[in-house]
């Protein structure tokens, strides 16, 4: 699963692209994974 957040004023295309990146990262790590990508680097863990 890939998870992200919609940034203020962000285009839908960018949001969906980031969610897809999170999903691809989870797939690359194997089964039963969740990857979270923040919309803003200030929220990144």
C-alpha positions as CSV (number, residue, x, y, z in Angstrom):
1,X,0.0,0.0,0.0
2,X,1.2,3.5,-0.7
3,X,0.0,6.5,1.3
4,X,0.5,10.2,1.0
5,X,-1.2,13.5,1.8
6,X,-2.6,16.2,-0.4
7,X,-0.5,19.3,-0.1
8,X,-2.2,22.7,0.0
9,X,-2.5,24.0,-3.5
10,X,-1.0,20.8,-5.0
11,X,-2.1,19.6,-8.4
12,X,-4.0,16.3,-8.5
13,X,-1.4,14.9,-11.0
14,X,1.4,15.5,-8.5
15,X,-0.6,13.9,-5.7
16,X,-1.3,10.8,-7.7
17,X,2.2,10.5,-8.9
18,X,3.5,10.6,-5.3
19,X,1.0,8.0,-4.2
20,X,2.1,5.8,-7.0
21,X,5.8,6.2,-6.0
22,X,4.8,5.1,-2.5
23,X,3.0,2.1,-3.9
24,X,6.0,1.1,-6.0
25,X,8.3,1.5,-3.0
26,X,6.1,-0.9,-1.0
27,X,6.0,-3.4,-3.8
28,X,9.8,-3.3,-4.1
29,X,10.1,-4.2,-0.4
30,X,7.9,-7.2,-0.6
31,X,4.5,-8.3,0.8
32,X,2.5,-6.7,3.6
33,X,4.2,-3.2,3.4
34,X,2.9,0.3,3.8
35,X,5.0,3.2,2.5
36,X,4.1,6.8,3.5
37,X,5.4,9.8,1.5
38,X,4.6,13.3,2.9
39,X,3.5,16.1,0.7
40,X,5.8,18.5,2.4
41,X,9.3,17.7,3.6
42,X,8.5,19.4,6.9
43,X,6.2,16.4,7.6
44,X,8.6,13.7,6.4
45,X,9.8,11.3,9.1
